[in-house]
Amino acid sequence: MQVVNVTFSPEQIQHSFNDDPEFRLYSRYWNGTLEFGVGNDSYTLTMSDGQVSAVDKHGFGGPVSSGTGSGHVQIHAPADDWAMFVQDPAPPFYLDYYSASAHHDFSLGGDPDLLWAYYPAIRRTSELFRKIAQVEGE
């Protein structure tokens, strides 16, 4: 069984998200954190008035509890699911996070008010991740 590894450059995340007019439009006014768990790694984006002000890569610490007002949104999946998700074009039910959470091993958590208020921006990240993903072991 071959191990799949999906990684992203924190610098590329920050630049591609901030340089994308659609993401910036949908994320305007967003203050908080957005964490993407990719297998054993996590990428935590600090959002400041709709701009990604920092991206921190660290080990995945586990799912966060849902809580309104926490200011933190988390999306997590095993690396194998991310490898399918970042394909272009993506297979059925890997097109966005919600369908991937309903049919695959993606999980959405954290502050539900932020998750759903900024879901168009979060949805846009899927297309941006497909452009910058580094997949090894396929």
N, C-alpha and C positions, 0 to 999 in steps of 0.2 A: 504494500500500500504506500503510495507516494504522498508525502506531506506537501501541502500547498501553503505558501506564504504570500500574503497580500500586504504590501506596505505603501505608505504615502510619505512624501517629503513634507515636513511641517511648513517649510518655506513655500513650497508649491501650493499647499492648501491655502495658506494666507493670501498669497498673490492671486491665485486663480479665483478664489471666492470674492476678494475685494475688487478685482478687475472685471467681474461679471455684472453688467448692468441689471440683469434680471434678478440675480441673487440680492444685490444691494437694494433694489426697489422693494422686494418682498421682506427683507430683513430690517428695513428702516425702523428706528426706535427701539430695536431689540437690545436689551442689556441683560446679561446673564452668561451662562456657560452651556455649551453644546458638546457632548462627549460621544465620540464614535468608538465603540469597542470592536476591534478587528482581531478575532482570535484572542491571543494573550496580550495584545497591545491595545492601548487607548490613545486617542488623540482628543485632547480637550481644547476646544476653541473658546476663547474669551470674547464675548460679543459686547461691543461698546457703541451705543447709538447706531446699531446696524452694521458696524464694521468689525471684521475680525482683527482684534488688536494683538492677539497672541495665540500661538498653537503650542501646546505642551504634549510631547509624546512620553508615555509612561506605561507601566504594566497595568493590565486591566484588574481593577479591584473588586469586581463583582457588580451585580445590578443594584441600582439605587432604588429606594422606596419612592413610590409616587407621593408627591406632596405639593399641593397648591401653595405657591409663594416661595418655593425653594429657589427658583431662578435657574434651575439646572435641568437640562433635558439630556436623556441618554438613549442611544441606539446601539445595540450590540448584536453580533452574530459570530458564529464560528468562521474561521478563515475559509473553509470550503464554500460556505454560503456567500461570503464576500467575493470569492473568485468567480462565482456564477453571476453575482450582482453587477460586477464591473465589466462584464462582457459587453461589447457593442456590436450588434444589438443584444440586449439582455434577453434571456429565455422568459417564457411566461411566468408570471407572478414574481419575477425579480425586477420588475420595472420601477417600482418605488418601495419605500420602506413599509408602508401599510400593507400592501399585498404580500410582501415578503414576510411580514409578521403573521399574516393570516394563514399562509400556505407553507412557510419554511421556518427556519430557526432564528429569525430576526426578532428582537424584542424592543419595544418602545417603552420608555419609562421616564420618571422624573416628574416635573411640574406639568400637569396636563393643560393648564391654561396657556403656558408658553408653547408647548408642543403643538397644539392645534391652532393657536393664533399665528404662529410662524411656520405652519406646515408647508405653505407654498415655497418658502425659502429653503426649508429642510428638503423638500422634494427636489428642488433645483440642485442641491448638492449631489444627488445621485448622478446627474448628467456630468457634473464637473469632476466627480471622482472617477468616472469612466475614462476621462481624458488623461488623468495623472497617475492612475494606479500602476503599481509595479507588482506583477504576479510572477512568482517563481514556483516551479515544481508541477506545472500542469502537464 
